[in-house]
């Protein structure tokens, strides 16, 4: 299979590209190396792939139609990971989030339909469940109110996929829950907290320590993404989580144990964009993947 992966140089994207190449697929990695965090870190993420003939890197923005059409030509499937991430920064740059997460997704869907690419795996987020949804979150339930511009853009991306479902034979929307592991983005809590503990700086604890996240290891996410490329369903929406939420306090204690150092906690008010908890019902993913 020839697979195009947008956001290929990111945390999850680079792991997925490695996995697919190791499985014998030809991979076209697409990334614009934006400056949300150090682009050199992203280039390092792909270090194992540069010399592999099964991997081709295309450096472009998804919105650049001419380059994207050439990159997508002849592919059997697209995994759309490219997005501007981060709940809290999205309040100060909502226009950038709309362009990267909504406009780019719309243009990508147009090109997939035009080129008659039969399969799309669209990467969504647990943040789409928003406020007012009972845990564990089920794909069949109604979505709540988005708590951030980032969450709203991911909801919009899912709706665009629904609008194009009659033009793309197979679409799988995968809602990722708090992915962690090697190459994790530096803005995420586990990375930030570990660096603070190692350097003896206090960790910023926003809100209550009994808030919780459904942390999911990156290798498990990648296994599920690869399985979704084989899914013979015209339309599927699936949670990718561990199904075992961890409180903020438990996560901090786990880092203290792993690093053999005590954390200094600096308690701060909660951020209005943060959900109190995320918890995936994974029964559908277990059944289909």
C-alpha positions as CSV (number, residue, x, y, z in Angstrom):
1,X,0.0,0.0,0.0
2,X,1.2,3.6,-0.7
3,X,0.2,5.8,2.2
4,X,0.4,9.6,2.5
5,X,0.8,10.8,6.1
6,X,0.3,14.5,6.8
7,X,2.1,15.8,9.9
8,X,4.7,13.1,9.3
9,X,7.4,14.8,11.3
10,X,5.4,15.3,14.5
11,X,5.2,13.1,17.6
12,X,2.6,10.5,16.4
13,X,3.3,11.0,12.7
14,X,7.0,10.1,12.8
15,X,6.2,6.9,14.8
16,X,3.5,6.0,12.3
17,X,5.7,6.5,9.3
18,X,8.4,4.2,10.9
19,X,5.8,1.6,11.6
20,X,4.3,1.6,8.1
21,X,7.8,1.5,6.4
22,X,8.8,-1.4,8.6
23,X,5.6,-3.2,7.5
24,X,6.7,-2.8,3.9
25,X,4.4,0.1,2.8
26,X,5.6,3.0,0.7
27,X,5.1,6.2,2.7
28,X,4.8,9.8,1.5
29,X,5.5,12.0,4.5
30,X,4.1,15.5,4.3
31,X,5.0,18.2,6.8
32,X,5.5,22.0,6.7
33,X,7.8,22.0,9.8
34,X,6.0,25.0,11.3
35,X,7.4,26.7,14.4
36,X,4.8,25.6,17.0
37,X,7.8,24.0,18.5
38,X,11.4,23.7,17.3
39,X,11.4,22.5,13.6
40,X,14.8,20.9,14.1
41,X,13.2,18.5,16.7
42,X,10.7,17.5,14.1
43,X,13.5,16.8,11.5
44,X,15.2,14.7,14.1
45,X,12.0,12.7,14.5
46,X,12.4,11.4,10.9
47,X,16.1,10.6,11.2
48,X,15.6,6.9,10.8
49,X,13.7,7.3,7.6
50,X,15.7,9.7,5.5
51,X,17.8,7.0,3.8
52,X,15.0,4.5,3.4
53,X,13.9,4.2,-0.3
54,X,10.3,3.4,0.8
55,X,10.0,6.8,2.4
56,X,9.6,10.1,0.6
57,X,9.4,13.5,2.4
58,X,7.4,16.3,0.8
59,X,7.9,19.6,2.6
60,X,4.7,21.6,2.1
61,X,1.7,23.1,3.7
62,X,-1.5,21.1,3.1
63,X,-3.2,24.2,1.7
64,X,-0.7,24.3,-1.2
65,X,-2.8,22.5,-3.8
66,X,-0.2,22.1,-6.6
67,X,2.4,20.4,-4.4
68,X,-0.2,18.4,-2.5
69,X,-1.8,17.0,-5.6
70,X,1.6,15.7,-6.8
71,X,2.3,14.3,-3.3
72,X,-1.0,12.5,-3.2
73,X,-1.0,11.1,-6.8
74,X,-1.0,7.4,-6.8
75,X,-1.6,6.9,-3.1
76,X,-4.0,4.3,-1.7
77,X,-4.8,6.0,1.6
78,X,-4.2,9.2,3.5
79,X,-3.7,9.6,7.2
80,X,-4.4,13.2,8.1
81,X,-2.4,14.0,11.3
82,X,-1.4,17.5,10.4
83,X,-3.0,20.1,12.7
84,X,-2.1,23.0,14.9
85,X,-2.2,21.4,18.4
86,X,-2.7,22.8,21.8
87,X,-5.8,23.8,23.8
88,X,-4.5,26.8,25.6
89,X,-2.6,28.5,22.8
90,X,-5.7,28.3,20.6
91,X,-7.4,31.2,22.4
92,X,-4.7,33.6,21.4
93,X,-4.4,32.5,17.7
94,X,-7.8,31.1,16.7
95,X,-7.4,32.3,13.1
96,X,-4.3,30.1,12.8
97,X,-6.1,27.2,14.2
98,X,-9.0,27.6,11.8
99,X,-6.6,27.7,8.8
100,X,-4.5,24.8,9.9
101,X,-7.3,22.5,11.2
102,X,-10.4,23.5,9.2
103,X,-9.4,25.1,5.9
104,X,-6.5,22.7,5.4
105,X,-8.8,19.7,6.1
106,X,-11.4,21.0,3.6
107,X,-8.8,21.4,0.9
108,X,-7.3,17.9,1.6
109,X,-10.8,16.3,1.4
110,X,-11.4,18.1,-2.0
111,X,-8.1,16.7,-3.3
112,X,-8.8,13.2,-2.0
113,X,-12.2,13.3,-3.8
114,X,-10.7,14.7,-7.0
115,X,-7.9,12.1,-7.1
116,X,-10.3,9.3,-6.1
117,X,-8.2,8.1,-3.2
118,X,-10.3,5.4,-1.6
119,X,-9.4,5.7,2.0
120,X,-8.9,8.5,4.6
121,X,-8.0,8.1,8.3
122,X,-8.7,11.5,9.9
123,X,-7.2,12.2,13.3
124,X,-9.5,13.9,15.8
125,X,-9.2,14.5,19.5
126,X,-10.9,13.6,22.8
127,X,-11.5,17.4,23.2
128,X,-14.4,17.1,20.8
129,X,-16.5,15.6,23.6
130,X,-16.4,19.0,25.3
131,X,-18.4,20.0,28.4
132,X,-21.5,18.2,29.6
133,X,-20.8,14.6,28.4
134,X,-20.9,11.8,30.9
135,X,-17.8,9.6,31.1
136,X,-16.7,7.2,29.8
137,X,-17.1,9.0,26.4
138,X,-18.9,6.9,23.8
139,X,-18.7,7.6,20.0
140,X,-22.5,7.1,19.7
141,X,-23.4,9.8,22.1
142,X,-23.9,13.5,21.5
143,X,-20.9,15.9,21.7
144,X,-20.9,18.6,24.4
145,X,-19.9,22.2,24.1
146,X,-16.3,22.7,22.9
147,X,-14.2,24.3,25.6
148,X,-11.5,25.8,23.3
149,X,-11.0,27.0,19.7
150,X,-8.8,24.0,19.2
151,X,-11.7,21.6,20.2
152,X,-14.1,23.5,17.9
153,X,-11.8,23.1,14.9
154,X,-11.5,19.4,15.5
155,X,-15.4,19.2,15.6
156,X,-15.5,21.1,12.4
157,X,-13.0,18.7,10.8
158,X,-15.1,15.8,11.7
159,X,-18.2,17.5,10.1
160,X,-16.3,18.1,6.9
161,X,-15.4,14.4,6.7
162,X,-19.1,13.7,7.1
163,X,-19.9,16.1,4.3
164,X,-17.4,14.3,2.0
165,X,-18.4,10.8,3.0
166,X,-20.3,10.2,-0.2
167,X,-17.2,11.0,-2.3
168,X,-14.6,9.0,-0.3
169,X,-15.4,5.3,0.0
170,X,-13.8,4.7,3.4
171,X,-13.4,7.3,6.1
172,X,-12.3,6.5,9.7
173,X,-12.3,9.2,12.3
174,X,-10.1,8.4,15.2
175,X,-10.4,10.4,18.4
176,X,-7.0,10.3,20.2
177,X,-6.8,10.5,24.0
178,X,-3.7,12.1,25.7
179,X,-0.9,10.3,23.7
180,X,2.5,10.1,25.5
181,X,5.8,8.4,24.8
182,X,9.2,9.1,23.1
183,X,9.3,12.3,21.1
184,X,6.3,13.7,23.0
185,X,5.7,17.4,22.2
186,X,7.4,19.7,24.7
187,X,4.2,21.6,25.5
188,X,2.5,18.5,26.9
189,X,2.2,17.9,30.7
190,X,4.3,14.7,31.1
191,X,7.2,16.3,29.2
192,X,7.0,19.7,31.0
193,X,6.6,18.1,34.4
194,X,9.5,15.7,33.9
195,X,11.8,18.6,32.9
196,X,10.7,20.7,35.9
197,X,11.3,17.8,38.3
198,X,14.7,17.0,36.8
199,X,15.8,20.7,37.1
200,X,14.4,21.2,40.6
201,X,11.8,23.7,39.4
202,X,8.2,23.7,40.7
203,X,5.7,22.1,38.3
204,X,2.6,24.3,37.4
205,X,-0.5,22.4,38.6
206,X,-3.5,24.0,37.0
207,X,-6.7,23.2,38.8
208,X,-7.6,20.2,41.0
209,X,-5.2,17.3,41.3
210,X,-8.1,14.8,41.0
211,X,-8.7,15.9,37.4
212,X,-7.9,13.0,35.1
213,X,-6.7,12.0,31.6
214,X,-6.9,8.8,29.6
215,X,-3.2,8.6,28.9
216,X,-2.4,6.3,25.9
217,X,1.0,5.1,24.9
218,X,2.1,6.1,21.4
219,X,2.9,2.5,20.2
220,X,-0.7,1.5,20.9
221,X,-2.0,4.5,19.0
222,X,0.2,3.6,16.0
223,X,-0.9,0.0,16.1
224,X,-4.5,1.3,15.9
225,X,-3.8,3.7,13.1
226,X,-2.2,1.0,11.1
227,X,-5.2,-1.3,11.7
228,X,-7.6,1.5,10.6
229,X,-5.9,1.4,7.2
230,X,-7.3,-2.1,6.8
231,X,-10.7,-1.3,8.1
232,X,-13.5,-2.2,5.6
233,X,-16.1,0.2,6.8
234,X,-17.4,3.1,4.7
235,X,-17.7,5.3,7.9
236,X,-16.3,4.8,11.4
237,X,-15.8,7.0,14.4
238,X,-13.6,5.4,17.1
239,X,-12.0,6.4,20.4
240,X,-8.3,5.5,20.7
241,X,-7.6,5.5,24.5
242,X,-6.5,3.2,27.2
243,X,-9.9,3.1,28.9
244,X,-8.1,3.6,32.2
245,X,-7.9,7.3,33.3
246,X,-5.1,8.5,35.5
247,X,-5.5,11.5,37.9
248,X,-3.1,14.4,37.7
249,X,-1.8,13.5,41.2
250,X,-1.2,9.9,40.1
251,X,0.7,11.1,37.1
252,X,2.9,13.3,39.2
253,X,3.6,10.5,41.7
254,X,4.5,8.3,38.7
255,X,7.0,10.8,37.4
256,X,8.5,11.2,40.9
257,X,9.0,7.4,41.1
258,X,10.5,7.2,37.6
259,X,12.9,10.1,38.2
260,X,13.7,9.3,41.8
261,X,13.0,12.9,42.8
262,X,10.2,14.7,44.6
263,X,8.2,17.3,42.7
264,X,7.6,20.8,44.0
265,X,4.0,21.7,43.2
266,X,2.9,25.2,42.4
267,X,-0.9,25.3,42.5
268,X,-2.6,27.6,40.0
269,X,-6.2,28.3,38.9
270,X,-7.6,26.0,36.2
271,X,-7.5,27.1,32.6
272,X,-10.9,27.7,31.1
273,X,-10.2,25.6,28.1
274,X,-9.2,22.5,29.9
275,X,-11.6,19.6,30.4
276,X,-11.8,18.2,33.9
277,X,-11.4,14.7,32.7
278,X,-11.2,12.4,29.7
279,X,-12.1,8.7,29.6
280,X,-12.5,6.6,26.5
281,X,-15.0,3.9,26.0
282,X,-12.9,1.7,23.7
283,X,-15.3,-1.1,23.0
284,X,-15.9,-0.1,19.4
285,X,-12.2,0.1,18.7
286,X,-11.6,-3.3,20.2
287,X,-14.4,-4.7,18.1
288,X,-13.4,-3.1,14.7
289,X,-9.6,-2.9,15.0
